[in-house]
Amino acid sequence: MVNRRKFIKASALSSMALSFGKVAACNSQSFPVKGKAVVISTWDAGLRANKAAWEVLKDGGRALDAVEKGVMVTENEQNCCVGLGANPDRDGFVTLDACIMDEFSNCGSVAFLERIKHPVSVARRVMEKTPHVMLVGSGAQQFAVAEGFPLEEQKLSPDAQKNYDNWLKKSEYKPPAINVESKQGHGPFAPYKLENGEWNHDTIGMIAMDANGNLSGSCTTSGAGFKMRGRLGDSPIIGAGLFVDNEVGACTATGQGEDVIRVAGSHTVVELMRQGLSPEKACKTAIERIMRIKGEKAKDIQVGFLAVNKKGEVGAFAIHKGFSYAIKTNSVEEMVNSKYIME
């Protein structure tokens, strides 16, 4: 017999999704890659990042090395999304966050880090050379310099400078009001759709399984553009923006970090996979949990989860249409559109 409470909750969620718009039809499939090394990462930047990660994996290298080398490519790129050239906070400063986690549950993280080009590598040093998990602010910078990372001059990319100049005209600080018709957002909390049809986002999360079947993950970001100084999202938080359990699987998140943190998003997805759910179903269930919490406000935010289980099966799910991820194996290299709840 169906549990009455569960039936009521499920019905309420379905009604809420339908009231916002037609529930999306299945538009992609879980991607089984059993017995093979695989690397997956969020958004289109993942295509370039995956190539660097694959250079490690193709020769039997460790997943941990792959996920560091992969996202370093994105950190190197001068754009408005990730790295030192990215959108600044509302005071004009670029602050970077990153974390990394290996197959032994070792993890490291840095947050509110300024003038260091590769926060993911600093996060790995925190993991490997300190008794701590997270260093922040000036302490993280001091540690990075002591480890030989050079202090860089901040120089916004042309796109980031233009974005910041436009933002200063009104200096509005609020979450995006996503127009359900156009999927265009306004405000600092990416991702939202730009006029050219591309999605603005500020994070890359990467997960890899190596030839030995071991998992590792990384996540690096410049945080929400034009955020309040000191704001911290989910990306550097183990269990929110990234979580790896080598017995079960791994997950990374993108979107409005405040709402990923609310449900310990990546950890939740991994625990749902532990209970037997597929990666896609686990991601969907976590998205539904956020939607129950947010209610009507769910139409104004975007969150996406991307996961792989120990079998090498990949899946993703998002609130809105538009979240995509890159996958690379020995025989496959492509972008995949995530399934989603709300049209």
Secondary structure as UniProt FT lines:
FT   HELIX           4..20
FT   STRAND          31..32
FT   TURN            34..35
FT   STRAND          38..42
FT   HELIX           45..57
FT   TURN            58..60
FT   HELIX           63..76
FT   TURN            84..85
FT   TURN            90..91
FT   STRAND          96..101
FT   TURN            103..104
FT   STRAND          107..113
FT   HELIX           119..129
FT   STRAND          134..136
FT   HELIX           137..146
FT   TURN            147..148
FT   HELIX           158..168
FT   TURN            169..170
FT   TURN            180..182
FT   STRAND          192..193
FT   TURN            195..196
FT   STRAND          199..200
FT   STRAND          203..209
FT   TURN            211..212
FT   STRAND          215..221
FT   TURN            225..226
FT   TURN            229..230
FT   TURN            235..236
FT   TURN            239..241
FT   STRAND          242..245
FT   TURN            246..248
FT   STRAND          249..255
FT   HELIX           257..262
FT   TURN            263..264
FT   HELIX           265..274
FT   TURN            275..276
FT   HELIX           279..294
FT   HELIX           295..300
FT   STRAND          303..309
FT   TURN            310..311
FT   STRAND          313..320
FT   TURN            321..322
FT   STRAND          324..328
FT   STRAND          333..337
FT   STRAND          339..342
//
